[in-house]
Amino acid sequence: MFTEKLWMLLAKIKTLDYDPFLKAQDCDVEWLKRLNIKEDAKEDWFVVSYSYVDYLNTKQNVVIRLKVISNDKSYSIFDIDGI
């Protein structure tokens, strides 16, 4: 789940040709086996990382920083670093 503010920001970006949550155009369920989530030093931010082997057989390491906020009884992604 993500906030309406983030949804509006992403909707305005017309040149984005990849999924900003994955930093990839495609995905594979196998990536879940290498998914790592850690708290960042900055409050409310998390570092999400994973790796995969691309079509050239090269290992790719992906790191994504997300700001997460509490909404009543759940949490939402408020911001994606670099967007």
BAFI-3210 file (N, C-alpha, C; in Angstrom, 3 decimals, decimal comma, padded with zeros to 6 digits):
// residues 83
n [1|2|3|4|5|6|7|8|9|10|11|12|13|14|15|16|17|18|19|20|21|22|23|24|25|26|27|28|29|30|31|32|33|34|35|36|37|38|39|40|41|42|43|44|45|46|47|48|49|50|51|52|53|54|55|56|57|58|59|60|61|62|63|64|65|66|67|68|69|70|71|72|73|74|75|76|77|78|79|80|81|82|83]
n.u [000,836|000,476|000,728|-001,699|-000,486|002,034|001,129|000,009|002,332|003,800|002,050|002,341|004,811|005,832|007,867|008,904|010,086|010,151|009,407|009,092|009,172|010,562|012,716|013,039|012,152|011,005|010,114|010,779|009,606|011,529|013,239|012,323|013,508|015,934|015,422|015,848|015,205|015,798|015,954|016,612|019,102|017,906|014,945|011,887|012,558|013,392|015,611|015,530|016,650|017,796|018,980|019,748|020,257|020,982|019,947|022,357|023,796|024,886|025,393|023,140|022,748|020,293|019,213|016,862|015,417|012,875|010,327|008,266|005,057|002,793|-000,608|-003,427|-004,216|-002,372|000,425|001,948|003,655|005,330|007,229|009,701|013,058|014,886|012,980]
n.v [-001,175|002,262|005,826|008,351|010,701|009,828|008,237|010,211|011,642|009,691|009,308|011,662|011,466|010,920|009,838|007,607|004,439|002,078|-000,034|001,727|000,713|-001,624|-000,993|-001,971|-003,358|-005,792|-008,660|-011,388|-014,168|-015,524|-013,624|-012,978|-014,749|-013,627|-011,219|-008,481|-006,599|-003,768|-001,533|001,899|004,414|006,890|008,112|006,366|005,386|002,732|000,244|-001,597|-004,429|-006,528|-009,170|-010,268|-012,259|-011,011|-010,926|-011,070|-012,708|-011,509|-010,550|-008,543|-006,031|-004,561|-001,686|-000,074|002,722|003,349|005,382|004,842|005,153|005,206|004,322|004,439|001,247|000,092|000,206|002,445|003,130|006,081|007,574|007,276|007,030|009,011|009,365]
n.w [000,000|-000,699|-000,204|-001,127|-001,920|-002,871|-004,972|-006,667|-007,314|-008,734|-010,862|-012,264|-013,423|-016,490|-017,957|-016,768|-017,116|-015,782|-012,945|-010,034|-007,467|-007,619|-009,153|-011,731|-014,961|-015,400|-013,399|-011,119|-009,345|-007,951|-006,954|-004,473|-002,716|-002,216|-001,098|001,047|003,911|005,786|008,595|008,069|008,847|008,956|010,387|009,977|007,469|005,235|003,982|001,168|-000,432|-003,099|-005,242|-008,570|-011,537|-014,634|-018,160|-019,475|-017,959|-015,714|-012,395|-010,674|-008,288|-006,375|-004,706|-002,749|-001,240|001,025|002,437|005,150|006,566|009,341|009,198|010,826|011,466|009,825|007,491|005,148|002,081|001,825|000,487|-002,105|-002,356|-004,575|-006,524]
ca.u [000,000|001,208|-000,136|-002,254|000,535|002,998|000,418|-000,090|003,675|004,135|001,176|002,846|006,065|005,477|009,049|009,338|009,899|010,397|008,656|009,924|009,279|011,529|013,784|013,181|011,038|010,418|010,455|010,721|009,279|012,781|013,869|011,877|014,456|017,092|014,901|016,337|014,629|016,420|015,697|017,651|019,496|016,929|013,678|010,792|013,067|013,840|016,421|015,104|017,634|017,718|019,895|019,300|021,177|020,298|019,993|023,759|024,363|025,612|024,670|022,713|022,328|019,361|018,950|015,769|015,103|011,463|009,840|007,024|004,334|001,700|-001,970|-004,352|-003,750|-001,503|001,532|001,936|004,879|005,112|008,201|010,739|014,234|015,331|011,857]
ca.v [000,000|003,516|006,971|009,056|011,672|009,114|007,848|011,402|011,927|008,692|009,530|012,827|011,132|010,250|009,223|006,458|003,222|000,927|-000,043|002,416|-000,082|-002,690|-000,459|-002,955|-003,437|-007,117|-009,238|-012,843|-014,589|-015,986|-012,495|-012,986|-015,538|-012,778|-009,936|-008,109|-005,329|-003,305|-000,146|002,836|005,306|007,966|007,661|005,986|004,925|001,347|-000,119|-002,862|-004,839|-007,879|-009,360|-011,198|-012,418|-010,476|-011,723|-011,238|-013,558|-010,625|-010,341|-007,171|-005,744|-003,440|-001,115|000,892|003,316|003,695|005,970|004,172|005,837|004,456|004,784|003,692|-000,090|-000,442|001,048|002,802|003,721|007,514|008,163|006,421|007,866|009,099|009,606]
ca.w [000,000|-000,683|000,055|-002,278|-002,322|-003,694|-006,190|-007,516|-007,805|-009,756|-012,019|-012,995|-014,100|-017,751|-018,568|-015,979|-017,908|-014,916|-011,697|-009,045|-006,246|-007,892|-010,002|-012,804|-015,901|-015,214|-012,096|-011,024|-007,985|-007,343|-006,277|-003,074|-001,924|-001,915|-000,623|002,366|004,362|007,028|008,960|007,698|009,936|009,002|010,955|009,078|006,179|005,180|002,833|000,582|-001,422|-003,662|-006,366|-009,607|-012,663|-015,808|-019,393|-019,882|-016,913|-014,805|-011,143|-010,426|-006,917|-006,379|-003,382|-002,804|000,065|001,123|003,694|005,517|007,638|009,954|008,934|011,681|011,829|008,785|007,078|003,733|001,545|001,694|-000,435|-002,659|-002,562|-005,953|-007,453]
c.u [000,883|000,219|-000,626|-001,237|001,568|002,365|000,335|001,274|004,048|003,298|001,662|004,112|005,746|006,651|009,542|009,046|010,205|009,530|009,516|010,068|010,319|012,791|014,098|011,971|010,294|010,773|010,262|010,461|010,523|013,489|013,485|012,839|015,659|016,678|015,346|015,765|015,241|015,986|016,895|017,990|018,509|015,585|012,622|011,249|013,557|014,656|015,996|016,129|017,363|018,728|019,285|020,366|020,422|020,492|021,402|024,538|025,266|024,778|024,390|022,257|021,484|019,122|017,916|015,520|013,653|011,167|008,466|006,379|003,205|000,367|-002,927|-003,739|-002,831|-000,380|001,433|003,297|004,566|006,028|009,172|011,919|014,641|014,221|011,500]
c.v [001,241|004,666|007,597|010,075|011,009|008,685|009,024|011,764|010,964|008,891|010,696|012,517|010,299|009,476|007,989|005,175|001,952|001,049|000,603|001,650|-001,189|-002,188|-001,450|-002,891|-004,758|-007,608|-010,753|-013,207|-015,084|-014,867|-012,459|-013,756|-014,702|-011,387|-009,677|-006,739|-004,984|-001,878|000,700|003,703|006,468|007,411|007,453|005,519|003,488|001,140|-001,512|-003,213|-006,268|-007,968|-010,353|-011,276|-011,988|-011,367|-011,895|-012,092|-012,769|-010,409|-008,856|-007,053|-004,475|-003,002|-000,010|001,406|003,785|004,348|005,374|004,933|004,946|005,125|003,923|002,347|-000,708|000,545|001,293|003,353|005,181|008,125|007,080|007,322|007,835|009,313|011,064]
c.w [000,000|-000,574|-001,244|-002,810|-003,243|-005,014|-007,165|-008,107|-008,934|-011,024|-012,872|-013,790|-015,338|-018,342|-017,833|-016,756|-017,110|-013,659|-010,611|-007,729|-006,398|-008,573|-011,119|-013,722|-015,754|-013,816|-012,139|-009,570|-007,238|-006,577|-004,802|-002,168|-001,490|-001,431|000,810|002,715|005,712|007,314|008,561|008,914|010,079|009,484|009,866|007,694|006,300|003,912|002,391|-000,486|-001,887|-004,791|-007,341|-010,686|-013,916|-017,040|-019,943|-018,891|-015,949|-013,556|-010,962|-008,973|-006,931|-004,938|-003,545|-001,391|000,036|002,463|003,955|006,670|008,133|009,640|009,728|012,078|010,783|008,473|005,578|003,331|001,227|000,637|-000,904|-002,950|-004,029|-006,959|-007,418]
res [m|f|t|e|k|l|w|m|l|l|a|k|i|k|t|l|d|y|d|p|f|l|k|a|q|d|c|d|v|e|w|l|k|r|l|n|i|k|e|d|a|k|e|d|w|f|v|v|s|y|s|y|v|d|y|l|n|t|k|q|n|v|v|i|r|l|k|v|i|s|n|d|k|s|y|s|i|f|d|i|d|g|i]
***
